[in-house]
Amino acid sequence: MKKLIFALIAGVTAMTAAQAQNPVPYIGLGVASSDHNFKIGGNDYDGDGFKPSLKVFGGVDITPMWGVEAGYTDLRKAEYDYKIGNLNGTGSTEGKRAYVAGKGTMPVNEMFSVYGKLGVGYSKVDSTSSNLNYKESDTGVYAGVGAQYNINKQVALTLEYERYGKSKDFGAKADAITVGARYSF
């Protein structure tokens, strides 16, 4: 799957770079937050709730309206308690997320724009406890919508809602809210 994602990135980049006149590359950092809860034996258990995680992203604005972006989020460790029959237990999860997406941007004015992203996302969660070990990975549709405020031509602040594939039973849910900053070269 990783080879497919890299081939997709290389192909899209090569095709669009040939058509682009003034592409603008950028990098960014963000804080992504997803709800952490758990479904065991048909029961829902609350975890640590919404936990902030570090997100790193980068891309190329091929035109002012179209671009390509990739990102990676390291999901922080989350703790949970559960009960199966008469057995009580505790556990923890860790995970990661990555995506590659096309990005469409609509400027509202010189300082503010809205955007949407659609592509392929990958999520992985590892859960460990004294009684249960669980691993889940998923490759599926990635989608996001957001807004960007340009402080100047190079620095911008972003706020977005992201969705990584289908719903998850363990750890961070598929939905995330991300606040970030990006720097354009």
C-alpha positions in Angstrom: 0.0 0.0 0.0 2.9 2.4 0.8 4.3 1.8 -2.7 0.9 2.7 -4.2 0.6 5.9 -2.1 4.2 7.0 -3.1 3.4 6.2 -6.8 0.2 8.2 -6.6 2.1 11.2 -5.1 4.9 11.0 -7.7 2.4 10.7 -10.6 0.2 13.6 -9.5 3.2 15.7 -8.7 4.8 15.0 -12.1 1.6 15.6 -14.1 0.7 18.8 -12.3 4.2 20.2 -12.2 4.3 20.0 -16.0 1.1 22.2 -16.1 1.9 24.5 -13.2 3.4 27.9 -13.9 4.2 29.1 -10.4 3.7 26.3 -7.9 3.9 27.3 -4.2 5.3 24.6 -1.9 4.4 24.7 1.8 5.0 22.9 5.1 3.1 23.1 8.3 2.5 21.9 11.9 -0.8 21.4 13.6 -2.5 20.0 16.6 -5.1 17.3 15.8 -7.7 16.2 18.4 -9.9 13.1 18.2 -12.2 11.4 20.7 -10.7 8.3 22.2 -13.2 5.6 23.2 -13.5 1.9 23.0 -16.0 -0.8 21.9 -15.5 -4.1 23.6 -18.0 -7.0 23.6 -20.7 -4.7 22.3 -20.2 -2.2 25.1 -18.8 1.4 24.7 -16.2 2.5 27.2 -14.8 6.0 27.5 -11.1 6.5 27.2 -9.1 9.7 27.8 -11.6 11.8 25.7 -10.2 14.3 23.3 -6.4 14.2 23.2 -4.2 16.6 21.2 -1.7 15.0 18.8 1.1 16.5 16.6 0.4 16.7 12.9 3.0 17.5 10.2 1.9 18.3 6.7 3.1 19.7 3.4 2.0 20.3 -0.1 2.1 22.3 -3.2 -0.4 24.9 -4.4 -0.2 24.2 -8.1 -2.5 27.1 -8.8 -4.3 29.4 -6.4 -7.3 27.0 -6.5 -5.8 23.5 -6.9 -3.0 21.6 -5.0 -1.8 18.4 -3.5 -1.1 17.8 0.2 0.2 14.9 2.4 0.3 14.7 6.2 1.2 12.5 9.2 -0.3 12.5 12.7 1.2 10.7 15.7 -1.7 9.7 17.9 -0.8 10.0 21.6 -1.2 7.2 24.1 -4.7 6.9 25.5 -5.8 4.9 28.5 -9.1 3.1 29.1 -10.9 0.8 31.6 -13.2 -2.0 30.5 -15.3 -4.9 31.9 -16.0 -8.2 30.1 -18.3 -10.4 32.3 -16.7 -10.4 35.7 -13.3 -9.4 34.3 -12.2 -5.8 34.9 -9.2 -4.5 33.0 -7.2 -1.5 31.9 -5.4 -0.8 28.7 -3.8 1.7 26.4 -3.7 2.5 22.7 -1.2 4.2 20.4 -1.5 4.9 16.7 -0.7 7.0 13.7 -2.4 8.5 10.6 -1.2 9.5 7.2 -2.9 10.9 4.0 -2.3 12.1 0.5 -5.1 14.3 -1.0 -6.0 16.7 -3.7 -6.9 20.1 -2.4 -9.4 22.6 -3.8 -9.3 26.2 -2.4 -11.7 29.0 -2.9 -10.4 32.5 -1.9 -13.0 34.6 -0.1 -10.7 37.7 -0.1 -6.9 38.2 0.1 -6.7 37.2 3.7 -9.3 34.4 4.0 -10.0 31.2 2.0 -11.9 28.0 2.4 -10.8 24.6 1.1 -11.7 20.9 0.7 -9.4 17.9 0.5 -10.1 14.4 -0.9 -7.7 11.5 -1.1 -6.4 8.3 0.5 -5.9 8.0 4.3 -4.2 5.3 6.4 -4.9 4.7 10.2 -3.2 2.3 12.5 -4.0 1.6 16.2 -2.3 -0.8 18.6 -4.0 -1.6 21.9 -2.5 -3.5 24.8 -3.8 -4.6 28.1 -3.2 -7.5 30.5 -6.1 -9.4 28.9 -6.5 -8.1 25.4 -4.2 -7.2 22.5 -5.7 -5.6 19.5 -4.3 -4.1 16.2 -6.3 -2.4 13.6 -5.2 -0.7 10.4 -7.4 0.8 7.7 -6.8 2.4 4.3 -9.7 4.3 3.0 -11.1 7.6 1.9 -9.6 10.7 3.5 -11.6 13.9 3.4 -11.3 17.3 5.0 -12.8 20.8 4.9 -11.3 23.9 6.4 -10.5 27.6 6.5 -7.2 29.5 6.1 -6.3 32.9 7.4 -3.3 34.5 5.7 -1.2 36.5 8.2 1.1 37.5 5.2 2.1 35.9 1.9 4.1 33.2 3.6 2.5 32.5 7.0 -1.1 31.3 7.4 -3.3 29.8 10.2 -5.7 26.9 9.5 -8.7 25.2 11.1 -10.1 22.0 9.6 -12.3 19.0 10.1 -10.8 15.7 8.9 -12.2 12.2 8.4 -9.9 9.2 8.1 -11.8 6.3 6.6 -14.5 4.4 8.5 -15.4 4.4 12.2 -13.0 2.8 14.6 -13.8 0.5 17.5 -10.5 1.2 19.4 -8.6 4.4 20.1 -8.9 7.7 18.2 -12.1 8.0 16.2 -12.0 8.6 12.5 -13.0 12.3 12.9 -10.5 14.9 13.9 -10.4 18.7 14.4 -7.0 20.3 13.6 -5.6 23.7 14.2 -2.4 24.5 12.4 0.1 27.0 10.9 1.8 26.7 7.5 4.7 28.4 5.9 4.8 28.9 2.1 8.1 29.1 0.3 
